[in-house]
Amino acid sequence: MIDTSVRIGLDLFEKNWPQKLKGTRVGLLVHPASVNRKLEHAVNLFIKSKQLDLQALFGPQHGIRGETQDNMVEWKGFRDAHTKLPIFSLYGHTRKPEPSMLKDIDVMVIDMQNVGSRYYTFIWTMELCMQACLEMNKSVVVLDRPNPIGGHITEGHVLDTTYASFVGLRPLPVRHGMTIGEIGNYLRNEFYSSLDFHVIPMQGWKRKIWFNDTGLPWVMPSPNMPTPDTAAVYPGTCLLEGTNLSEGRGTTRPFEIFGAPFIDPEILVSHLNQFRL
């Protein structure tokens, strides 16, 4: 059953904005899915806000508008033709904001739709922003959004931090069961306790509901995450990226299909059926 009462942080940011941060200079970390129920993008809403002074934009892997299609293509910052604001790339020569990127802001606002898997890079972009903001004495505000595959189940191995990388910096399970705001709180409490950190929470979201139950529009957070169904299978089939199989990138059903020219489909089906999946 669809629950249209769900309100995300972006719907509530003006109402619940921290009093101490009113009138501050803002940097906004966003991507294509940073929209509200009416499909209004966070950039446009922040420009309209009378409480804030938007000074800079930041983009994660795939860019602010998802314009870098390929999986690991880095991109360079530029000045946005529409807003005239600088757009800083956090998936280029650096993954962590440099001091020069933060000098003209007081607070970084993070509004990104995550997909519930440890190796989806947006949560680690958030952590590196938290690091940089702590070092530069800046505040961080996260606008919370649903975990599209629910918040009531955790699955998979917990990361051995010997193998920490940009697809996993902390000991989380593959399916972590947290929203991006909850991950932010975890990181702040465990590793960045001196950071001035705030989460603008959702209203009406329940841990057992999946994205399709929220009534919210799904906008691709990255080019190969076309539907909530993709997010459901991604924690498992993304592991195929570590093999010589194709995980379906570039097709209309990425992560829902896989294959390779050398696979014998009959033998594969026989083996898979033995697992009684």
C-alpha positions as a Markdown table, in Angstrom:
| # | Residue | x | y | z |
|---|---|---|---|---|
| 1 | Met | 0.0 | 0.0 | 0.0 |
| 2 | Ile | 1.4 | 3.4 | -1.0 |
| 3 | Asp | 1.9 | 5.8 | 2.0 |
| 4 | Thr | 1.7 | 9.3 | 0.6 |
| 5 | Ser | 2.4 | 10.8 | 4.1 |
| 6 | Val | 6.2 | 10.3 | 3.6 |
| 7 | Arg | 8.0 | 13.6 | 3.6 |
| 8 | Ile | 11.7 | 13.7 | 2.9 |
| 9 | Gly | 14.3 | 16.1 | 4.4 |
| 10 | Leu | 14.1 | 18.3 | 1.3 |
| 11 | Asp | 10.4 | 18.8 | 1.8 |
| 12 | Leu | 11.1 | 20.0 | 5.4 |
| 13 | Phe | 14.4 | 21.8 | 5.2 |
| 14 | Glu | 13.0 | 25.3 | 5.6 |
| 15 | Lys | 10.7 | 24.4 | 8.4 |
| 16 | Asn | 13.3 | 22.4 | 10.3 |
| 17 | Trp | 16.5 | 24.3 | 9.4 |
| 18 | Pro | 18.8 | 24.7 | 12.5 |
| 19 | Gln | 18.2 | 28.2 | 13.9 |
| 20 | Lys | 21.9 | 28.8 | 14.4 |
| 21 | Leu | 22.6 | 28.3 | 10.7 |
| 22 | Lys | 20.0 | 30.7 | 9.3 |
| 23 | Gly | 21.4 | 33.2 | 6.9 |
| 24 | Thr | 24.6 | 31.2 | 6.4 |
| 25 | Arg | 26.5 | 30.6 | 3.2 |
| 26 | Val | 25.7 | 27.2 | 1.8 |
| 27 | Gly | 27.4 | 24.7 | -0.4 |
| 28 | Leu | 25.1 | 22.0 | -1.7 |
| 29 | Leu | 26.1 | 18.4 | -2.6 |
| 30 | Val | 23.5 | 17.0 | -4.9 |
| 31 | His | 22.9 | 14.6 | -7.8 |
| 32 | Pro | 20.0 | 14.0 | -10.3 |
| 33 | Ala | 17.7 | 12.4 | -7.7 |
| 34 | Ser | 17.9 | 15.4 | -5.3 |
| 35 | Val | 14.2 | 16.3 | -5.9 |
| 36 | Asn | 11.1 | 16.5 | -3.9 |
| 37 | Arg | 7.7 | 14.9 | -4.4 |
| 38 | Lys | 6.9 | 17.6 | -7.1 |
| 39 | Leu | 10.2 | 16.8 | -8.9 |
| 40 | Glu | 11.6 | 20.2 | -7.9 |
| 41 | His | 15.4 | 20.0 | -7.6 |
| 42 | Ala | 17.2 | 21.0 | -4.5 |
| 43 | Val | 19.3 | 23.5 | -6.3 |
| 44 | Asn | 16.2 | 25.4 | -7.4 |
| 45 | Leu | 14.6 | 25.2 | -4.0 |
| 46 | Phe | 17.7 | 26.5 | -2.2 |
| 47 | Ile | 18.0 | 29.4 | -4.7 |
| 48 | Lys | 14.4 | 30.4 | -3.8 |
| 49 | Ser | 14.9 | 30.1 | -0.1 |
| 50 | Lys | 15.1 | 33.4 | 1.9 |
| 51 | Gln | 16.8 | 31.7 | 4.8 |
| 52 | Leu | 20.0 | 30.6 | 3.0 |
| 53 | Asp | 22.7 | 32.0 | 0.8 |
| 54 | Leu | 23.6 | 29.4 | -1.8 |
| 55 | Gln | 27.3 | 29.9 | -2.8 |
| 56 | Ala | 28.5 | 26.7 | -4.4 |
| 57 | Leu | 27.5 | 23.3 | -5.7 |
| 58 | Phe | 29.3 | 20.0 | -5.3 |
| 59 | Gly | 28.8 | 16.8 | -7.3 |
| 60 | Pro | 29.6 | 13.2 | -6.6 |
| 61 | Gln | 30.4 | 10.3 | -8.9 |
| 62 | His | 28.4 | 10.7 | -12.2 |
| 63 | Gly | 28.0 | 14.5 | -11.6 |
| 64 | Ile | 25.2 | 16.7 | -10.5 |
| 65 | Arg | 23.0 | 15.8 | -13.4 |
| 66 | Gly | 24.3 | 12.2 | -14.1 |
| 67 | Glu | 26.1 | 13.4 | -17.2 |
| 68 | Thr | 29.1 | 11.1 | -16.8 |
| 69 | Gln | 27.5 | 7.8 | -17.8 |
| 70 | Asp | 30.4 | 5.4 | -17.6 |
| 71 | Asn | 31.1 | 3.7 | -14.3 |
| 72 | Met | 34.4 | 5.2 | -13.2 |
| 73 | Val | 34.8 | 8.3 | -15.4 |
| 74 | Glu | 36.1 | 11.2 | -13.5 |
| 75 | Trp | 34.9 | 14.7 | -14.3 |
| 76 | Lys | 36.1 | 18.3 | -13.8 |
| 77 | Gly | 34.4 | 21.1 | -12.0 |
| 78 | Phe | 32.9 | 24.0 | -14.0 |
| 79 | Arg | 30.7 | 27.1 | -13.6 |
| 80 | Asp | 27.0 | 26.3 | -14.0 |
| 81 | Ala | 25.5 | 28.2 | -16.9 |
| 82 | His | 22.1 | 28.5 | -15.3 |
| 83 | Thr | 22.9 | 29.5 | -11.7 |
| 84 | Lys | 26.4 | 31.0 | -12.4 |
| 85 | Leu | 27.6 | 29.1 | -9.3 |
| 86 | Pro | 30.8 | 27.1 | -9.2 |
| 87 | Ile | 30.3 | 23.3 | -9.4 |
| 88 | Phe | 33.1 | 21.4 | -7.6 |
| 89 | Ser | 33.8 | 17.8 | -8.6 |
| 90 | Leu | 34.2 | 15.3 | -5.8 |
| 91 | Tyr | 34.9 | 12.6 | -8.4 |
| 92 | Gly | 37.9 | 14.1 | -10.2 |
| 93 | His | 41.4 | 14.8 | -9.1 |
| 94 | Thr | 40.1 | 14.6 | -5.5 |
| 95 | Arg | 37.4 | 12.7 | -3.7 |
| 96 | Lys | 37.5 | 15.0 | -0.7 |
| 97 | Pro | 36.7 | 18.7 | -0.8 |
| 98 | Glu | 39.8 | 20.9 | -0.8 |
| 99 | Pro | 40.1 | 23.9 | 1.5 |
| 100 | Ser | 39.7 | 26.2 | -1.5 |
| 101 | Met | 36.4 | 24.6 | -2.3 |
| 102 | Leu | 35.0 | 25.3 | 1.2 |
| 103 | Lys | 36.4 | 28.8 | 1.9 |
| 104 | Asp | 33.3 | 30.7 | 0.8 |
| 105 | Ile | 30.7 | 28.5 | 2.6 |
| 106 | Asp | 29.7 | 28.1 | 6.3 |
| 107 | Val | 27.7 | 24.9 | 5.9 |
| 108 | Met | 27.6 | 22.0 | 3.5 |
| 109 | Val | 24.2 | 20.6 | 2.8 |
| 110 | Ile | 24.0 | 17.0 | 1.5 |
| 111 | Asp | 20.9 | 15.8 | -0.3 |
| 112 | Met | 21.5 | 12.5 | -2.1 |
| 113 | Gln | 19.4 | 9.4 | -2.7 |
| 114 | Asn | 21.3 | 6.4 | -1.5 |
| 115 | Val | 20.4 | 2.8 | -2.5 |
| 116 | Gly | 21.1 | 0.8 | 0.7 |
| 117 | Ser | 24.3 | -0.9 | -0.3 |
| 118 | Arg | 27.8 | -0.4 | 1.2 |
| 119 | Tyr | 29.6 | 0.0 | -2.1 |
| 120 | Tyr | 27.4 | 2.7 | -3.6 |
| 121 | Thr | 29.8 | 5.6 | -3.4 |
| 122 | Phe | 27.6 | 8.5 | -2.3 |
| 123 | Ile | 27.8 | 7.6 | 1.4 |
| 124 | Trp | 31.6 | 7.7 | 1.2 |
| 125 | Thr | 31.5 | 11.1 | -0.6 |
| 126 | Met | 29.4 | 12.2 | 2.4 |
| 127 | Glu | 32.0 | 10.9 | 4.8 |
| 128 | Leu | 34.9 | 12.7 | 3.1 |
| 129 | Cys | 32.9 | 15.9 | 3.1 |
| 130 | Met | 32.4 | 15.4 | 6.9 |
| 131 | Gln | 36.1 | 15.0 | 7.3 |
| 132 | Ala | 36.9 | 18.2 | 5.3 |
| 133 | Cys | 34.2 | 20.2 | 7.1 |
| 134 | Leu | 35.5 | 19.2 | 10.5 |
| 135 | Glu | 39.1 | 20.3 | 9.4 |
| 136 | Met | 37.8 | 23.6 | 8.1 |
| 137 | Asn | 35.4 | 24.3 | 11.0 |
| 138 | Lys | 32.3 | 24.1 | 8.7 |
| 139 | Ser | 28.9 | 22.7 | 9.6 |
| 140 | Val | 27.2 | 19.8 | 7.8 |
| 141 | Val | 23.4 | 19.3 | 7.3 |
| 142 | Val | 22.1 | 16.1 | 5.8 |
| 143 | Leu | 18.6 | 16.0 | 4.3 |
| 144 | Asp | 17.4 | 12.5 | 5.0 |
| 145 | Arg | 15.8 | 10.2 | 2.4 |
| 146 | Pro | 14.4 | 6.6 | 2.4 |
| 147 | Asn | 16.5 | 3.6 | 2.2 |
| 148 | Pro | 14.8 | 2.2 | -1.0 |
| 149 | Ile | 15.2 | -1.4 | 0.0 |
| 150 | Gly | 13.9 | -0.9 | 3.6 |
| 151 | Gly | 15.6 | -0.4 | 6.9 |
| 152 | His | 14.6 | -3.6 | 8.7 |
| 153 | Ile | 17.1 | -6.1 | 7.1 |
| 154 | Thr | 20.9 | -6.2 | 7.1 |
| 155 | Glu | 22.7 | -8.8 | 4.9 |
| 156 | Gly | 26.2 | -9.7 | 3.7 |
| 157 | His | 29.7 | -9.6 | 5.2 |
| 158 | Val | 30.9 | -6.7 | 7.3 |
| 159 | Leu | 33.8 | -5.0 | 5.6 |
| 160 | Asp | 37.3 | -5.9 | 6.8 |
| 161 | Thr | 38.8 | -2.4 | 6.9 |
| 162 | Thr | 42.1 | -3.8 | 5.7 |
| 163 | Tyr | 40.4 | -3.6 | 2.3 |
| 164 | Ala | 38.9 | -0.1 | 2.8 |
| 165 | Ser | 38.5 | 1.9 | -0.4 |
| 166 | Phe | 36.1 | 4.4 | -1.9 |
| 167 | Val | 33.5 | 1.6 | -2.3 |
| 168 | Gly | 33.7 | 0.9 | 1.5 |
| 169 | Leu | 35.5 | 3.0 | 4.1 |
| 170 | Arg | 33.9 | 1.6 | 7.3 |
| 171 | Pro | 32.9 | -1.8 | 8.7 |
| 172 | Leu | 29.3 | -1.9 | 7.4 |
| 173 | Pro | 27.5 | -5.0 | 6.0 |
| 174 | Val | 26.8 | -5.1 | 2.3 |
| 175 | Arg | 23.1 | -4.3 | 2.9 |
| 176 | His | 23.3 | -1.9 | 5.8 |
| 177 | Gly | 19.7 | -1.1 | 6.5 |
| 178 | Met | 20.2 | 2.6 | 7.2 |
| 179 | Thr | 19.2 | 5.9 | 5.6 |
| 180 | Ile | 21.8 | 8.3 | 4.5 |
| 181 | Gly | 21.0 | 10.5 | 7.5 |
| 182 | Glu | 21.4 | 7.5 | 9.8 |
| 183 | Ile | 24.8 | 6.7 | 8.3 |
| 184 | Gly | 25.8 | 10.3 | 8.8 |
| 185 | Asn | 24.9 | 10.1 | 12.4 |
| 186 | Tyr | 26.8 | 6.8 | 12.8 |
| 187 | Leu | 29.9 | 8.4 | 11.2 |
| 188 | Arg | 29.6 | 11.5 | 13.3 |
| 189 | Asn | 29.2 | 9.7 | 16.6 |
| 190 | Glu | 31.9 | 7.2 | 15.9 |
| 191 | Phe | 34.6 | 9.2 | 14.1 |
| 192 | Tyr | 33.8 | 12.9 | 14.0 |
| 193 | Ser | 32.3 | 13.8 | 17.4 |
| 194 | Ser | 33.5 | 17.4 | 17.2 |
| 195 | Leu | 31.8 | 18.1 | 13.9 |
| 196 | Asp | 28.8 | 20.5 | 14.0 |
| 197 | Phe | 26.4 | 18.0 | 12.3 |
| 198 | His | 22.7 | 18.0 | 11.8 |
| 199 | Val | 20.1 | 15.7 | 10.1 |
| 200 | Ile | 16.8 | 17.0 | 8.9 |
| 201 | Pro | 14.7 | 13.9 | 9.3 |
| 202 | Met | 11.9 | 12.5 | 7.3 |
| 203 | Gln | 8.3 | 12.3 | 8.4 |
| 204 | Gly | 6.1 | 9.2 | 7.9 |
| 205 | Trp | 8.8 | 6.8 | 6.7 |
| 206 | Lys | 8.7 | 3.3 | 8.3 |
| 207 | Arg | 11.6 | 0.9 | 8.3 |
| 208 | Lys | 9.7 | -1.9 | 6.6 |
| 209 | Ile | 8.5 | 0.0 | 3.6 |
| 210 | Trp | 10.3 | -0.1 | 0.3 |
| 211 | Phe | 10.7 | 2.9 | -2.1 |
| 212 | Asn | 7.7 | 1.9 | -4.2 |
| 213 | Asp | 5.5 | 2.2 | -1.1 |
| 214 | Thr | 6.4 | 5.8 | -0.4 |
| 215 | Gly | 4.6 | 7.4 | -3.3 |
| 216 | Leu | 7.8 | 9.4 | -4.0 |
| 217 | Pro | 9.0 | 9.7 | -7.6 |
| 218 | Trp | 12.1 | 7.6 | -8.5 |
| 219 | Val | 14.7 | 9.6 | -10.3 |
| 220 | Met | 17.9 | 7.7 | -11.3 |
| 221 | Pro | 20.5 | 8.6 | -8.7 |
| 222 | Ser | 23.1 | 7.2 | -11.1 |
| 223 | Pro | 22.9 | 6.3 | -14.8 |
| 224 | Asn | 22.7 | 2.5 | -14.1 |
| 225 | Met | 20.1 | 2.7 | -11.3 |
| 226 | Pro | 17.0 | 3.1 | -13.4 |
| 227 | Thr | 14.4 | 1.7 | -11.1 |
| 228 | Pro | 13.8 | 0.7 | -7.4 |
| 229 | Asp | 14.0 | -2.9 | -8.7 |
| 230 | Thr | 17.7 | -2.3 | -9.6 |
| 231 | Ala | 18.3 | -1.1 | -6.1 |
| 232 | Ala | 16.8 | -4.4 | -4.8 |
| 233 | Val | 19.2 | -6.6 | -6.7 |
| 234 | Tyr | 22.3 | -4.3 | -6.6 |
| 235 | Pro | 23.7 | -5.5 | -3.2 |
| 236 | Gly | 24.2 | -9.0 | -4.7 |
| 237 | Thr | 24.7 | -8.6 | -8.4 |
| 238 | Cys | 27.1 | -5.6 | -8.1 |
| 239 | Leu | 29.6 | -8.2 | -6.8 |
| 240 | Leu | 29.8 | -9.4 | -10.4 |
| 241 | Glu | 31.9 | -6.3 | -11.1 |
| 242 | Gly | 34.8 | -8.1 | -9.5 |
| 243 | Thr | 34.6 | -10.9 | -12.1 |
| 244 | Asn | 34.9 | -11.2 | -15.9 |
| 245 | Leu | 31.1 | -11.3 | -16.3 |
| 246 | Ser | 29.0 | -8.4 | -17.5 |
| 247 | Glu | 26.6 | -7.1 | -14.9 |
| 248 | Gly | 24.3 | -5.6 | -17.5 |
| 249 | Arg | 25.6 | -2.0 | -17.5 |
| 250 | Gly | 24.6 | -0.3 | -20.7 |
| 251 | Thr | 21.4 | -2.4 | -21.1 |
| 252 | Thr | 17.9 | -1.4 | -20.0 |
| 253 | Arg | 18.1 | -3.8 | -17.1 |
| 254 | Pro | 21.5 | -3.2 | -15.4 |
| 255 | Phe | 22.2 | -5.6 | -12.4 |
| 256 | Glu | 19.0 | -7.5 | -13.2 |
| 257 | Ile | 20.8 | -9.4 | -16.0 |
| 258 | Phe | 24.3 | -10.7 | -16.4 |
| 259 | Gly | 26.3 | -12.8 | -18.8 |
| 260 | Ala | 29.4 | -13.5 | -20.9 |
| 261 | Pro | 30.0 | -15.1 | -24.2 |
| 262 | Phe | 31.7 | -18.1 | -22.6 |
| 263 | Ile | 28.7 | -19.0 | -20.3 |
| 264 | Asp | 26.8 | -22.2 | -21.2 |
| 265 | Pro | 23.3 | -21.1 | -20.1 |
| 266 | Glu | 22.0 | -24.7 | -19.6 |
| 267 | Ile | 24.8 | -25.6 | -17.2 |
| 268 | Leu | 24.5 | -22.3 | -15.4 |
| 269 | Val | 20.7 | -22.7 | -14.9 |
| 270 | Ser | 21.2 | -26.2 | -13.6 |
| 271 | His | 23.7 | -25.0 | -11.0 |
| 272 | Leu | 21.5 | -22.1 | -9.9 |
| 273 | Asn | 18.5 | -24.3 | -9.6 |
| 274 | Gln | 20.3 | -26.5 | -7.1 |
| 275 | Phe | 20.3 | -23.5 | -4.7 |
| 276 | Arg | 16.5 | -23.4 | -4.7 |
| 277 | Leu | 16.6 | -19.6 | -4.9 |
